[in-house]
Amino acid sequence: MKSGGIYDTTEDKWRSSPDMFEWRNECVGANVKGKFLVLGGYTSNNQGLVIAIRGGESYNPQTERWEKEDDDLWGDFSLSTSIMPSKSTVSTIFTVPTPVGEKLWHLHCCLEGNKFIKEYNWIAKDWKFVANVPEGVDVDTSITVVRGNALFLVGSKYKRDCMITASKSRIMRDFRIKKDWEELIIQFGTLKTWLFSPVGIQF
């Protein structure tokens, strides 16, 4: 990926954004501080060698241009593990609202055992641990913020004999107070709808 689409809600039209500085495969992005931040990913040379990309860049809607981020700003964040084959690794970034402002969090799930949520520290310029990812959430993982203070997590458990099991959902009811997960029982067939529009979930 080297470009993207911008949707104009007033005109009800899509338009293309300018090209990024680097071509990035499997990168992640989130709206942060009024800009669209893109981090990590990988590229490959003409011999097929996969090369992880460190750092990121952000799209400024005011200037309608991409701005190169200082690679050192994001510490060791490269998402290099996202280049592993199949569905062995899920890594994404997202923002959560807090009383002291917007926070940038990073969800990472790897079958090799590294599963966590971290928060970016803008002063120290590094990532600090926030919470573990619950057992049974290995692949097909997605996460979203609900009601401004809860995390809704969906994922499946990996088994070698049948690859994956049915998706299960977890809720962190108020991440400002307690970082504990609870399993949610959701009626079959409604999970995908609620994942992308979870306003109808009853906690």
Summary of the structure (lengths in Angstrom):
residues: 203
radius of gyration: 17.8
end to end distance: 37.6
largest distance: 51.8
contacts: 542
relative contact order: 0.10
helix: 8%
strand: 47%
